[in-house]
Amino acid sequence: MESLYLLIPVSVLLVFVIGAIFWWSLKSGQLEDLEGPAYRILMDDDKTPVGAHEKPQSAKRVSVDADQST
């Protein structure tokens, strides 16, 4: 019975905290556009630019043999 004296105020406080967080999210616009990000992912342009698949000249490997250095 004595635990109820602690649990009831804690639960009421928790309800007010959750309500305040929900109210803040509504006022700050967190729940305004729920479908927009999903459509942006689906309609993303996946085309690569021309030449983007080629390595730049500085990225090519150069093989060096020990016999060629003399």
DRENTORKOL-3810 file (N, C-alpha, C; in nm, 4 decimals):
REM DRENTORKOL-3810
@n.u->0.0823; n.v->-0.1203; n.w->0.0000; ca.u->0.0000; ca.v->0.0000; ca.w->0.0000; c.u->0.0860; c.v->0.1258; c.w->0.0000
@n.u->0.1993; n.v->0.1192; n.w->0.0725; ca.u->0.2859; ca.v->0.2360; ca.w->0.0784; c.u->0.3517; c.v->0.2642; c.w->-0.0564
@n.u->0.3647; n.v->0.1621; n.w->-0.1409; ca.u->0.4264; ca.v->0.1835; ca.w->-0.2724; c.u->0.3367; c.v->0.2675; c.w->-0.3626
@n.u->0.2051; n.v->0.2621; n.w->-0.3382; ca.u->0.1137; ca.v->0.3435; ca.w->-0.4181; c.u->0.1351; c.v->0.4920; c.w->-0.3952
@n.u->0.1805; n.v->0.5304; n.w->-0.2761; ca.u->0.2084; ca.v->0.6705; ca.w->-0.2470; c.u->0.3245; c.v->0.7221; c.w->-0.3316
@n.u->0.4080; n.v->0.6332; n.w->-0.3781; ca.u->0.5187; ca.v->0.6711; ca.w->-0.4658; c.u->0.4827; c.v->0.6513; c.w->-0.6127
@n.u->0.4147; n.v->0.5423; n.w->-0.6455; ca.u->0.3888; ca.v->0.5095; ca.w->-0.7852; c.u->0.2867; c.v->0.6026; c.w->-0.8515
@n.u->0.1847; n.v->0.6443; n.w->-0.7798; ca.u->0.0823; ca.v->0.7309; ca.w->-0.8398; c.u->0.1388; c.v->0.8682; c.w->-0.8759
@n.u->0.2110; n.v->0.9367; n.w->-0.7877; ca.u->0.2688; ca.v->1.0659; ca.w->-0.8297; c.u->0.3731; c.v->1.0518; c.w->-0.9422
@n.u->0.4496; n.v->0.9441; n.w->-0.9392; ca.u->0.5481; ca.v->0.9230; ca.w->-1.0455; c.u->0.4775; c.v->0.9002; c.w->-1.1787
@n.u->0.3708; n.v->0.8244; n.w->-1.1801; ca.u->0.2986; ca.v->0.7996; ca.w->-1.3050; c.u->0.2296; c.v->0.9265; c.w->-1.3556
@n.u->0.1744; n.v->1.0074; n.w->-1.2665; ca.u->0.1122; ca.v->1.1332; ca.w->-1.3080; c.u->0.2179; c.v->1.2271; c.w->-1.3649
@n.u->0.3346; n.v->1.2329; n.w->-1.3014; ca.u->0.4443; ca.v->1.3150; ca.w->-1.3518; c.u->0.4901; c.v->1.2662; c.w->-1.4893
@n.u->0.4966; n.v->1.1362; n.w->-1.5076; ca.u->0.5363; ca.v->1.0786; ca.w->-1.6356; c.u->0.4350; c.v->1.1121; c.w->-1.7451
@n.u->0.3070; n.v->1.1117; n.w->-1.7127; ca.u->0.2040; ca.v->1.1483; ca.w->-1.8106; c.u->0.2212; c.v->1.2938; c.w->-1.8527
@n.u->0.2501; n.v->1.3837; n.w->-1.7576; ca.u->0.2697; ca.v->1.5244; ca.w->-1.7920; c.u->0.3957; c.v->1.5451; c.w->-1.8759
@n.u->0.5010; n.v->1.4722; n.w->-1.8469; ca.u->0.6243; ca.v->1.4839; ca.w->-1.9257; c.u->0.6009; c.v->1.4352; c.w->-2.0684
@n.u->0.5352; n.v->1.3222; n.w->-2.0836; ca.u->0.5060; ca.v->1.2704; ca.w->-2.2178; c.u->0.4128; c.v->1.3659; c.w->-2.2929
@n.u->0.3154; n.v->1.4211; n.w->-2.2250; ca.u->0.2255; ca.v->1.5183; ca.w->-2.2881; c.u->0.2992; c.v->1.6438; c.w->-2.3310
@n.u->0.3935; n.v->1.6916; n.w->-2.2493; ca.u->0.4710; ca.v->1.8104; ca.w->-2.2851; c.u->0.5605; c.v->1.7834; c.w->-2.4056
@n.u->0.6206; n.v->1.6666; n.w->-2.4108; ca.u->0.7051; ca.v->1.6319; ca.w->-2.5259; c.u->0.6212; c.v->1.6204; c.w->-2.6521
@n.u->0.5030; n.v->1.5622; n.w->-2.6425; ca.u->0.4138; ca.v->1.5516; ca.w->-2.7578; c.u->0.3671; c.v->1.6885; c.w->-2.8038
@n.u->0.3316; n.v->1.7762; n.w->-2.7099; ca.u->0.2894; ca.v->1.9116; ca.w->-2.7436; c.u->0.4019; c.v->1.9880; c.w->-2.8116
@n.u->0.5247; n.v->1.9726; n.w->-2.7619; ca.u->0.6400; ca.v->2.0392; ca.w->-2.8223; c.u->0.6612; c.v->1.9899; c.w->-2.9662
@n.u->0.6457; n.v->1.8590; n.w->-2.9874; ca.u->0.6664; ca.v->1.8054; ca.w->-3.1225; c.u->0.5590; c.v->1.8556; c.w->-3.2189
@n.u->0.4373; n.v->1.8746; n.w->-3.1713; ca.u->0.3325; ca.v->1.9307; ca.w->-3.2567; c.u->0.3606; c.v->2.0767; c.w->-3.2912
@n.u->0.4028; n.v->2.1541; n.w->-3.1923; ca.u->0.4272; ca.v->2.2971; ca.w->-3.2144; c.u->0.5527; c.v->2.3227; c.w->-3.2970
@n.u->0.6514; n.v->2.2334; n.w->-3.2918; ca.u->0.7756; ca.v->2.2568; ca.w->-3.3663; c.u->0.7698; c.v->2.2013; c.w->-3.5077
@n.u->0.6603; n.v->2.1378; n.w->-3.5460; ca.u->0.6435; ca.v->2.0906; ca.w->-3.6828; c.u->0.7027; c.v->1.9544; c.w->-3.7104
@n.u->0.7272; n.v->1.8758; n.w->-3.6097; ca.u->0.7852; ca.v->1.7441; ca.w->-3.6297; c.u->0.6888; c.v->1.6480; c.w->-3.6999
@n.u->0.5593; n.v->1.6698; n.w->-3.6858; ca.u->0.4602; ca.v->1.5780; ca.w->-3.7423; c.u->0.3843; c.v->1.6393; c.w->-3.8594
@n.u->0.4403; n.v->1.7406; n.w->-3.9227; ca.u->0.3696; ca.v->1.8095; ca.w->-4.0304; c.u->0.3613; c.v->1.7260; c.w->-4.1580
@n.u->0.4749; n.v->1.6793; n.w->-4.2091; ca.u->0.4770; ca.v->1.6102; ca.w->-4.3373; c.u->0.5296; c.v->1.4690; c.w->-4.3155
@n.u->0.4396; n.v->1.3739; n.w->-4.3033; ca.u->0.4808; ca.v->1.2363; ca.w->-4.2792; c.u->0.5033; c.v->1.1587; c.w->-4.4084
@n.u->0.4444; n.v->1.2025; n.w->-4.5195; ca.u->0.4559; ca.v->1.1295; ca.w->-4.6449; c.u->0.5646; c.v->1.1841; c.w->-4.7365
@n.u->0.6057; n.v->1.3074; n.w->-4.7191; ca.u->0.7033; ca.v->1.3695; ca.w->-4.8073; c.u->0.8378; c.v->1.2977; c.w->-4.8133
@n.u->0.8999; n.v->1.2641; n.w->-4.6996; ca.u->1.0282; ca.v->1.1941; ca.w->-4.7069; c.u->1.0185; c.v->1.0585; c.w->-4.7760
@n.u->0.9087; n.v->0.9888; n.w->-4.7600; ca.u->0.8934; ca.v->0.8587; ca.w->-4.8259; c.u->0.8859; c.v->0.8762; c.w->-4.9772
@n.u->0.8158; n.v->0.9787; n.w->-5.0240; ca.u->0.8080; ca.v->1.0029; ca.w->-5.1676; c.u->0.9419; c.v->1.0494; c.w->-5.2235
@n.u->1.0181; n.v->1.1261; n.w->-5.1458; ca.u->1.1488; ca.v->1.1716; ca.w->-5.1937; c.u->1.2447; c.v->1.0554; c.w->-5.2103
@n.u->1.2352; n.v->0.9545; n.w->-5.1259; ca.u->1.3207; ca.v->0.8369; ca.w->-5.1409; c.u->1.2832; c.v->0.7602; c.w->-5.2668
@n.u->1.1528; n.v->0.7439; n.w->-5.2913; ca.u->1.1090; ca.v->0.6681; ca.w->-5.4071; c.u->1.1362; c.v->0.7411; c.w->-5.5384
@n.u->1.1282; n.v->0.8713; n.w->-5.5397; ca.u->1.1463; ca.v->0.9488; ca.w->-5.6618; c.u->1.2890; c.v->1.0007; c.w->-5.6769
@n.u->1.3844; n.v->0.9432; n.w->-5.6044; ca.u->1.5233; ca.v->0.9861; ca.w->-5.6106; c.u->1.5826; c.v->0.9570; c.w->-5.7477
@n.u->1.6635; n.v->1.0484; n.w->-5.7973; ca.u->1.7271; ca.v->1.0321; ca.w->-5.9269; c.u->1.8562; c.v->0.9532; c.w->-5.9072
@n.u->1.8580; n.v->0.8284; n.w->-5.9527; ca.u->1.9726; ca.v->0.7415; ca.w->-5.9326; c.u->2.0706; c.v->0.7420; c.w->-6.0494
@n.u->2.0554; n.v->0.8322; n.w->-6.1428; ca.u->2.1452; ca.v->0.8370; ca.w->-6.2572; c.u->2.2810; c.v->0.8917; c.w->-6.2137
@n.u->2.3876; n.v->0.8255; n.w->-6.2580; ca.u->2.5214; ca.v->0.8744; ca.w->-6.2277; c.u->2.5648; c.v->0.9691; c.w->-6.3380
@n.u->2.6386; n.v->1.0729; n.w->-6.3058; ca.u->2.6853; ca.v->1.1652; ca.w->-6.4080; c.u->2.7828; c.v->1.0968; c.w->-6.5037
@n.u->2.7967; n.v->1.1510; n.w->-6.6229; ca.u->2.8855; ca.v->1.0948; ca.w->-6.7241; c.u->3.0291; c.v->1.1037; c.w->-6.6734
@n.u->3.0993; n.v->0.9920; n.w->-6.6796; ca.u->3.2384; ca.v->0.9886; ca.w->-6.6369; c.u->3.2584; c.v->0.9681; c.w->-6.4885
@n.u->3.1517; n.v->0.9542; n.w->-6.4121; ca.u->3.1662; ca.v->0.9383; ca.w->-6.2676; c.u->3.2164; c.v->0.7998; c.w->-6.2314
@n.u->3.1979; n.v->0.7016; n.w->-6.3195; ca.u->3.2415; ca.v->0.5665; ca.w->-6.2902; c.u->3.3898; c.v->0.5464; c.w->-6.3181
@n.u->3.4542; n.v->0.6410; n.w->-6.3862; ca.u->3.5958; ca.v->0.6288; ca.w->-6.4175; c.u->3.6793; c.v->0.6816; c.w->-6.3022
@n.u->3.7965; n.v->0.6207; n.w->-6.2839; ca.u->3.8874; ca.v->0.6671; ca.w->-6.1800; c.u->3.9621; c.v->0.7902; c.w->-6.2306
@n.u->3.9902; n.v->0.8853; n.w->-6.1427; ca.u->4.0712; ca.v->0.9981; ca.w->-6.1841; c.u->4.2153; c.v->0.9541; c.w->-6.2136
@n.u->4.2895; n.v->1.0347; n.w->-6.2849; ca.u->4.4261; ca.v->0.9993; ca.w->-6.3245; c.u->4.5156; c.v->0.9772; c.w->-6.2035
@n.u->4.4983; n.v->1.0517; n.w->-6.0972; ca.u->4.5854; ca.v->1.0397; ca.w->-5.9803; c.u->4.5595; c.v->0.9108; c.w->-5.9032
@n.u->4.4488; n.v->0.8429; n.w->-5.9288; ca.u->4.4152; ca.v->0.7224; ca.w->-5.8540; c.u->4.4692; c.v->0.5960; c.w->-5.9193
@n.u->4.5287; n.v->0.6078; n.w->-6.0382; ca.u->4.5807; ca.v->0.4896; ca.w->-6.1053; c.u->4.7056; c.v->0.4405; c.w->-6.0346
@n.u->4.7205; n.v->0.3094; n.w->-6.0292; ca.u->4.8375; ca.v->0.2493; ca.w->-5.9653; c.u->4.9524; c.v->0.2438; c.w->-6.0642
@n.u->5.0701; n.v->0.2700; n.w->-6.0131; ca.u->5.1908; ca.v->0.2627; ca.w->-6.0949; c.u->5.2775; c.v->0.1511; c.w->-6.0366
@n.u->5.3120; n.v->0.0552; n.w->-6.1201; ca.u->5.3964; ca.v->-0.0509; ca.w->-6.0713; c.u->5.5427; c.v->-0.0127; c.w->-6.0921
@n.u->5.6222; n.v->-0.0334; n.w->-5.9909; ca.u->5.7632; ca.v->-0.0009; ca.w->-5.9959; c.u->5.8412; c.v->-0.1274; c.w->-5.9659
@n.u->5.9274; n.v->-0.1636; n.w->-6.0594; ca.u->6.0146; ca.v->-0.2806; ca.w->-6.0381; c.u->6.1481; c.v->-0.2322; c.w->-5.9836
@n.u->6.2126; n.v->-0.3129; n.w->-5.9012; ca.u->6.3418; ca.v->-0.2776; ca.w->-5.8441; c.u->6.4516; c.v->-0.2747; c.w->-5.9503
@n.u->6.4367; n.v->-0.3545; n.w->-6.0571; ca.u->6.5387; ca.v->-0.3589; ca.w->-6.1613; c.u->6.5389; c.v->-0.2357; c.w->-6.2492
@n.u->6.4289; n.v->-0.1642; n.w->-6.2583; ca.u->6.4198; ca.v->-0.0480; ca.w->-6.3460; c.u->6.4798; c.v->0.0782; c.w->-6.2834
@n.u->6.5071; n.v->0.0774; n.w->-6.1537; ca.u->6.5554; ca.v->0.1968; ca.w->-6.0877; c.u->6.7011; c.v->0.2273; c.w->-6.1192
@n.u->6.7803; n.v->0.1303; n.w->-6.1715; ca.u->6.9218; ca.v->0.1544; ca.w->-6.2043; c.u->6.9440; c.v->0.1903; c.w->-6.3452
END
